[in-house]
């Protein structure tokens, strides 16, 4: 039993369950303003207190989990869906023009951080959760492309791949039938890591006003709105910050645990 894997799974499950429950129920309406109940400390009525608009912070965090997880999940899906085929194609045509074109394209994307890409997209289309997804997803493409290419290159020299080539199988078919299943563990682990980074990126973009817009709750915007009230009402910033830390920590621990569990070289080790 790996304690890190268990703890990561528990923390990740809590965030996921909170997000799913928020689809049908939250303790209070996150769009209802109760100015008379603003900045109340944690109490039996409001377990995490209320913000400067009188909204229940627990309800906001539950709904914010839905936003953060959805943005990160779709962004990772974009990165994996486009990056993995590009990485497999680059490995299948290693040291050829296609490999060079894909890798240089990856270098070009890496030259622009996700925040810069988000600013460029926002300048054209305006701030929104969709544009945050696009910006984070674009940044994930070269990450998955590099991981897939590196994993695939180590397999193309093996005997059973050579046998498949001798049998007349096309490079694309070999990549799908033989290469991809054998690098799935690498992609799963990288996916959990990028998922946690996606949550951080979404929070950062929302913090500077480029992510989900009101009235959609967002952990990053909750922190941005609370930064001027930390002294008088520290709970307003404390609980959203803890939600981000716990979720990102859980996903990172889950990724490390999955790496140890799925890597045959590490299966005999105890975390």
N, C-alpha and C positions, 0 to 999 in steps of 0.2 A: 504494500500500500504506500502510495506517494502522498505525503501530507500536502505538498504544494499543489498537486493536481486536484485533490479533494477540496482544499480551500478555494482554489481558483474556480472550480466548478460551482461551489456554493455561492460565492460572490456574484459570479456571472448569472447564475440561475435566479438570484434575488432580483437583479436588475431586469432580467427578461420577464419574470413573473409580474413585477411591478408595471412594466410597460404593457403587458397583455391585459392585466386587470384594468388599467386606465382606459382601455378601449371601450369598456362597458360601465365602469364605475370609478369614481374618486370620492373621497370623503366630502369634498365641497366642490362646487362649480368653479373651475379655474378662470372663467370669464366674468364672474360676478365680483363687483367691487364693493367692499364694505369699509368705507373710510373711517367709520366710527370704531372699527376693530383693528386699525392699522398698528403695526409694530408691536403686537402682543407677544410676550415671551412664551416659550413652550408651556402647555397646560393640558389638562385632560380633554378640553374641547378642541384644542389645536396642538397636537403632539410636538410639532416642530415650530410652533408659533405662526405669526402672520407677517406679510411683507408690508411695504409702504402704501399699498392699495387695499390692505385688509384681506388679501387672498391667503388661503391656507397653504403653507409652504409644503407640507407633505403631499397635498394634491398636485401642486405645481411640480414637485420632483417626480412624482409618478408619471404625469403627463410629459414632462421633459425627458424622462427615460425613453418614452415612445419615440420622441423626435430624434434624440441622439442615436438610439440603436437603429432606427429606420434609415437615417442618413448614412451612418457608417456601414450598415449592411449592404445597402444598394451601391454605395461607392466601392466597397470591396468586390461586389459582384461585377461591377463594370471593369475594375482593374483585372480581376481574374478572368472574366469572359473574353477580354481583348488581349491581355498580356500573356496568358498561357499559350494560346495558339501562335502568337508572335514568337515567343521563346522556343517553342517546339519547331517552328519553321526555321528559325535561325540555327538551331542545333542540327537540324536535318540538312541544312545547306551551309555548314560551317566553312569558314574561310572563302566563301563565295560572295558575290555582290549582294545577295539578299541578306545574308548574315550581317554584312557591314552596314547595309542601309538600316536594318532594324536596330542594331546597336547604336549607331550614330543618332538615330531618332530618339532612342532612349536617353542618350546623353543630353540631347537638346531639351527634353522635358525636365530632366534632373536639374538643368541650369536655372529653372524657374521654380521656386518654392510654391507650395500649394496656396499660400496666402497671396502671393503675387498673381498667380493664375486666377484666384477668386476675385481679386480687385479688377483684373482685366475683364473678366466675364461680367462682374457687377456693373462696371462702367458702361457696358453695352446693353445688358438685359435687366439691370436692377437687382438689388439684394433679395434673396429668397432661399428657402431650403433646397429647391431644385438646383439653383446655381451652385450652392455649396456641395451638393452631391456631384455635380459635373466636375467641379474643381478638384475635389478629393479623389474622385474616380480617375481623372486624367493622371494625377500624380501616382496612383497605384499601378497604372499600366506598366511602366518600366520596371517597377519592383517585381511584379510577378513574371514579367518577361525574362528578367535576369535570373530569377530563381529557377524557372522552368528550363531555361537554356543551360544553366550550370548543371542541373540534375540530369538533363537529357544527354549532355556531352559525355558524362561519365558512363553512360549505358551504351552509346553507339559503338564502342569498341569491344563489347562483350560478344562471346561466341554465338549466343542464341539470336542476337540481332544480326550478326553476319549470316547466320543460317537463314533467317527470314529474307535477307536481301538476295541470297543465292537462290532462294525459292521463287524469286520474281516479285515479291511484294513491293509496292510503291512506298516511297519514303513517308508519305502522308499516312498510309495505312499502318505502317510500322509505328509511327509516332502515336497513333490513336490506340492501337491494339496492344502494343508492347511497352512503349516508353511511358505514356501517361499513367497507366495503373501503377507503375513502379516508382513514380515520383509524387504520387498522390499524398503520401505522408508529408513530404516537404511543403506541398501547397497548402495542406490543412494547417500545419503549424504557422506558416507565413500568413495565412488568412486570419488566424486569431490575433497575431501581432498587428497586422494592418487594421483589424477591426478596432483594437484598442487605440491605435494611432488615429483612426478615423473619428472616434469619439472625442479625442483631444482636439483634433482639427476642427470638428464641428463646434465644439465649445469655444475655441479660439475665434473662429469666424463670427459666431453669434456675439461674442464679447465685443468685437469691434463693429458690430452692426451689419455684417455681411451674410449672416446665416438666416435661420427662421425668423420671420417677422411677427410682431404682435398681431393677434392675440395668441398665437401658437407658443406654448411654453418651451423654454430652452434653458438648459443648465448654464450655458455661457452667458446668456443675456441676464439671467437671474444674478449672476456674479457681477456683471457690469452695473446693474441697477442698484446693487447692494454696496458698492465700493465706497459710497459717501456716507453710509450709515453703519460702518463697522464698529465705531466706538459706542454709539447709542443703542444699537441693536445687533450685536455680533452674530446672533443666530441666523439672521437673514443671509449672510454670506457663508456661515459655517456649514450648514446642511447641504446646500448645492455643491460646495467644494468637496465635502466628504463623499457625496454621491459620485462625483467624477473620479476621485481618488480610488474609492472602493471598486468601481466598475473597471477602471483601467488596470488596477492591480490584479483584480480577479482574472481578467482576460490574459494578462501577461503571465500569471502563474499557470493558467490553463494551457497557454501555448508552450511554456517550458515543460509542463508535465506531459503534454501530448508528445513533445519532441523526445523526451526520455522514454516514453512508452512505445512509440512507434519506431524509433531508431533501433535496429537490431544490435548495434554496437553498444547501446546503453541499457538494454533490457535487464541485464544482470545487476545493474547498480540500484541502490536505494537512495531516493532523493533526500 
